[in-house]
Amino acid sequence: MSFLLCLVGPLTLGVVLNALARPALARSLGGVQHGSGTGVRSQDTWWSFDVAVQEAHPLLTQFLTISNGLVAMWVLGLTIALLLARWVVLRRRRGSASTS
């Protein structure tokens, strides 16, 4: 069960961020959508904003100016980190159980 949570949790987070949250936030701030690539599945997307919006919302606009592909890489890194942490915890449990 913990394996699935480590795998599905970050994947769900990435999908929600890239498909729902980031586009909605960008639209609400009046961002201009940019994209590169014309792949079969989708294109890599990011947004740009006016200087006034960037000054009013610096962290949010910075987050929205990174590409969906970079967010996906962060999610992949999070998945790897969670799976490694799970492996370390399970290894320690097995080690302490065998010494008892």
C-alpha positions, 0 to 999 in steps of 0.5 A: 500500500505504501508503494502505491501511495509513493507512486500515485500521490506525486503523480496525482499532484502533478496532474492536478497542478498541470491540468487544473490549478496552474491554468486556472491561476494563470487565467485569473491573473491574466497570463499569456499562454505560451507553448512549445512542441507539437507532440502527439500528447501535448505541448509544453506550456507556461505563462507570461505576465505584465510587470504590474502582475509580477510585482503584485504576485511575485511567487505565483507568477514565478511558479507559473512561468516555469513549464509543465515539463519542469513541474513533471520533472519535480514530480518525478524527483519527488516520486524517487525521493519518496520511494527511496525513503520508503526503501530506507525505512523498510530496510531499517525495520528489517534490520532491527527485527533481525537483531532482536 
